[in-house]
Amino acid sequence: MGKIIVANWKMNPNSAEDAKSLFDAVKNGINNSKAEVIICPPYVYLSLLRGLTLGAQNVSIKESGAFTGQVSAVMLKDIGVQYSIVGHSESRQYLKETNQDINQKIVACLNNDIKVILCIGENEGPASTPGYGEAKERKTEVLDSEILEGLSGISEENLKNIIIAYEPIFAIGTGKSCSIEETKQSISIIKNAISKIYSQKSADEIKIIYGGSVNSQNAEGYLQEAGVDGLLVGGASLKPEEFIKIVESAN
């Protein structure tokens, strides 16, 4: 399988017309791509877009009932959504989602044959700064707990339906992307955690993508040098030409 490139549009654009225009521009520009491209627009546009793999930006723990403002995995499955982002740092921060909440969302997705893009990441600055050992220890502690608690009760067999997106919070929307070396270090920490919970085979096979100020200038470096299986793209995914260049770098 090729690289995985995920577009997280967040709460953009502001009209259905603009959403269709953006989607069509991307769809027409990546016809021959070897990468798996997943577009994650706001909920209201999901049923309007066809021709590329679709993902939701979040999902409810619940399947139905008196949960105003929420959208269930059952509903997403019904309109053809194949993936959902779970545990994005913005959801953890603004919606106060805990690792336990995120675990239940993963279960809801898997029970409805929706694959999961599980976001994890530390809220510290780069571990390559002074006090490196202490920063690395904190990073490891955060990533280990987000993996252990987020994947609690998830079978080893179901790991094939989960992509881990490493997104250091200091790099999201700041223009301060994580260095190649630190990204490699983080992947090693993630794989080590998976090997301890499951097996070395699962650690070797788990798909890990990078997100955080990804653009067409640094995309190839992450894909070729950092050892990631793909990219989670935020702001740059709203610029068709820029996003198409990122997809092309995965070929």
Secondary structure in CASP SS format (residue, H / E / C, confidence):
PFRMAT SS
TARGET T0000
AUTHOR 0000-0000-0000
METHOD secondary structure of the structure
MODEL  1
M C 1.00
G C 1.00
K C 1.00
I E 1.00
I E 1.00
V E 1.00
A E 1.00
N E 1.00
W C 1.00
K C 1.00
M C 1.00
N C 1.00
P C 1.00
N C 1.00
S C 1.00
A H 1.00
E H 1.00
D H 1.00
A H 1.00
K H 1.00
S H 1.00
L H 1.00
F H 1.00
D H 1.00
A H 1.00
V H 1.00
K H 1.00
N H 1.00
G H 1.00
I C 1.00
N C 1.00
N C 1.00
S C 1.00
K C 1.00
A C 1.00
E E 1.00
V E 1.00
I E 1.00
I E 1.00
C E 1.00
P C 1.00
P C 1.00
Y H 1.00
V H 1.00
Y H 1.00
L H 1.00
S H 1.00
L H 1.00
L C 1.00
R C 1.00
G C 1.00
L C 1.00
T E 1.00
L E 1.00
G E 1.00
A E 1.00
Q C 1.00
N C 1.00
V C 1.00
S C 1.00
I C 1.00
K C 1.00
E C 1.00
S C 1.00
G C 1.00
A C 1.00
F C 1.00
T C 1.00
G C 1.00
Q C 1.00
V C 1.00
S C 1.00
A H 1.00
V H 1.00
M H 1.00
L H 1.00
K H 1.00
D H 1.00
I C 1.00
G C 1.00
V C 1.00
Q C 1.00
Y E 1.00
S E 1.00
I E 1.00
V E 1.00
G C 1.00
H C 1.00
S H 1.00
E H 1.00
S H 1.00
R H 1.00
Q H 1.00
Y H 1.00
L C 1.00
K C 1.00
E C 1.00
T C 1.00
N H 1.00
Q H 1.00
D H 1.00
I H 1.00
N H 1.00
Q H 1.00
K H 1.00
I H 1.00
V H 1.00
A H 1.00
C H 1.00
L H 1.00
N H 1.00
N C 1.00
D C 1.00
I C 1.00
K E 1.00
V E 1.00
I E 1.00
L E 1.00
C E 1.00
I E 1.00
G C 1.00
E C 1.00
N C 1.00
E C 1.00
G C 1.00
P C 1.00
A C 1.00
S C 1.00
T C 1.00
P C 1.00
G C 1.00
Y H 1.00
G H 1.00
E H 1.00
A H 1.00
K H 1.00
E H 1.00
R H 1.00
K H 1.00
T H 1.00
E H 1.00
V H 1.00
L H 1.00
D H 1.00
S H 1.00
E H 1.00
I H 1.00
L H 1.00
E H 1.00
G H 1.00
L C 1.00
S C 1.00
G C 1.00
I C 1.00
S C 1.00
E C 1.00
E H 1.00
N H 1.00
L H 1.00
K H 1.00
N H 1.00
I E 1.00
I E 1.00
I E 1.00
A E 1.00
Y E 1.00
E C 1.00
P C 1.00
I H 1.00
F H 1.00
A H 1.00
I C 1.00
G C 1.00
T C 1.00
G C 1.00
K C 1.00
S C 1.00
C C 1.00
S C 1.00
I H 1.00
E H 1.00
E H 1.00
T H 1.00
K H 1.00
Q H 1.00
S H 1.00
I H 1.00
S H 1.00
I H 1.00
I H 1.00
K H 1.00
N H 1.00
A H 1.00
I H 1.00
S H 1.00
K H 1.00
I H 1.00
Y C 1.00
S C 1.00
Q H 1.00
K H 1.00
S H 1.00
A H 1.00
D H 1.00
E H 1.00
I C 1.00
K E 1.00
I E 1.00
I E 1.00
Y E 1.00
G E 1.00
G C 1.00
S C 1.00
V C 1.00
N C 1.00
S C 1.00
Q C 1.00
N C 1.00
A H 1.00
E H 1.00
G H 1.00
Y H 1.00
L H 1.00
Q H 1.00
E H 1.00
A C 1.00
G C 1.00
V C 1.00
D C 1.00
G E 1.00
L E 1.00
L E 1.00
V E 1.00
G C 1.00
G H 1.00
A H 1.00
S H 1.00
L H 1.00
K C 1.00
P H 1.00
E H 1.00
E H 1.00
F H 1.00
I H 1.00
K H 1.00
I H 1.00
V H 1.00
E H 1.00
S C 1.00
A C 1.00
N C 1.00
END
